């Protein structure tokens, strides 16, 4: 792991999309990498997350919801990316970038988005473009 930086004040420019989920808790991942987990209360209960800038400069968000772990059997956090990144690069290259950038094993991954997720992101970007333009956000 080189030049990965934790970011505390960041907002995606577009909708976020989940590309993968880990099978270990966010606290374990953060501890092994030397990062801090932020905690808050989501409307369904406790939530934890961290925002990381990868060596490429791209930002990913790790998000873990206690509700999902307790009631849906999930084991760890989802990794979210900006829709524009997903539309441009696709799922697998971004997953590889996360794992490589953080020095984490593919065996820690519990779920991967399908390649169809890229098309969903492209469609979302097409839908959002006129709305953002009308608000001077392009």
N, C-alpha and C positions, 0 to 999 in steps of 0.2 A: 504494500500500500504506500504509494508516494503522492504527496501533495493533495490528499483528500482533506478538505476543510469543513468543519461544521459551520453551518449558516444559521443565524438566529432570526433574521428578519428578511424573509423572501416570500414572494407571491408569484405563482405561475401566471403567465400572461393569457393563458387559455385554460380550458377545462383540464383536470388531471385524469390520467388513466392508469389503472393498475396493470403492471406488466408481470409481476411475480409475487409469490408469498414464500416466506421462510418457514421452516419447521422448528425453529428455535425462537425463544422469546427475544424481544427487542433489547431487554436489559442485558442478556448474554452477548448479543452482537455488539452493543455499545461498549460494554466492559472490555471485550476482547480487542476493540479498535481504539479505545481510549476516548470515546465520545460520551456526551451527557444526554440523557433522555429527558425530554420535556413532558410534563404531565398536565392534564386538564380534565374537566368533566364534559363528556359529550352528552347529548340528550339521552343516550341509552346507558350512560355510566362512564366509568373511568376510561380514559384514552391516553396513549403515550405515543410519542413520535420524535423524530429527529430529521433534520434537513441537512443534506451533505452535498458539497460541490466536489464533483469528481475531477480527476486530473485533466480531463478534456474541457472543463469549465461548465459542463452540464450539471444541473441540480436535480437531485432525486429526494423524495420524501419517504421515510419509513413511517408507517402508521399502523398501530396495533390497538384494537378495540377490545376491551375486556368482555363486552357482550358477545362478540363473535367467538371468543375463545370459550367462554362458559356455555353458550347455547348452541353454537354451530360447530364445535369441535376443531376450530382452527388452532394452529400451534404457534403462530408467530405473526410478524408484521407483513403487511403488503408493502411493495415498493411502487410508488407513483411517479409518473413523469408527465411533463407538459404534453398536451395533444400534438403540438407542432413537432416536437421531437419524435414522437411515435409515428406521425404521418410521414416524416422525412426518412427515418432510419428503420422502422419496423421493430418488432418485438425482440427477436433473438440477438441482434447486434447490441441492443440496449441492455438486455440481461447480461450478455457477455461483458459489457463495459462495467456494469455494477460489480459483478463477481471479480473480474480482473482488477479493477480499480481498488477494491477493498480487500483483495487477497482472500476471498471466501470461496469455499468449495461448492461446486454444483450440487453436491449431495445434501447441502443445507436447504435446497429449494424444494418446497412442498407442492407448489402449483405454478404454472406458467400460462400466461395469456396465449391464445392461439394467434396465428398470423392474421386472422380476420380482424383482430383488434386494430390493426393498422388502417384498414378501410373505414372502420368506425371513426377513428381519429381524423382521417381525411374528410369524411362526411361532416363531422363536427366543425372542422376548420372552414369548410365551404359555407356551412350554415351561419357561422359566426362572423365571417368576413364582412358582409354588408352591415351588420349590426354594429360592429366595432368601427367601421368606417363612418357611419352616421354619428357616432359619438366622439369622433376624432381620436380613436385609439389605435390607429394603424401606424 
